[in-house]
Amino acid sequence: MPEKNLTDLHEGERAQVVSLLNESRIRRRLQDLGLVEGTRVNCIQKSPFGGMVAYGIRGAIIALRAEDAVGVLVN
């Protein structure tokens, strides 16, 4: 399966984190939330206007801004 951005997932779709392309400050925050290589992510709900997206990550629901989630590569 080809790599895509976390923002490309549709509601209910699952993927696995391949790498983080974000700058250091945001990258560290995402890693602290559990987004590291190999983590399974579930897209739970997308905002109708494209702002925030709720993801299931390691048993928690985390809302991320699209500009932060675009740097997370998944497959």
Residue, then its C-alpha position, 0 to 999 in steps of 0.5 A: m500500500p502506498e504511503k499517504n498523509l494522515t489527513d488523507l484517511h477517511e472516517g473509519e479508515r485505519a493506517q500505520v505510522v511510517s514516519l513524521l516529517n514535521e518540524s522539531r517542536i510539533r514532531r516532539r509533541l506528536q511523539d509524546l501523544g504516541l505517534v511513532e513509527g509502527t503505531r496504528v491510527n484510526c480516523i474517527q471523525k473529521s470536522p466538516f470544515g477541515g479544521m480538526v480531525a479526531y484520531g484513535i491512537r493507542g486507546a486515546i482519542i486525540a484531535l489534531r489540526a490538519e496542518d500538524a497531521v499532514g506531516v505524518l506519513v502512514n500506509 
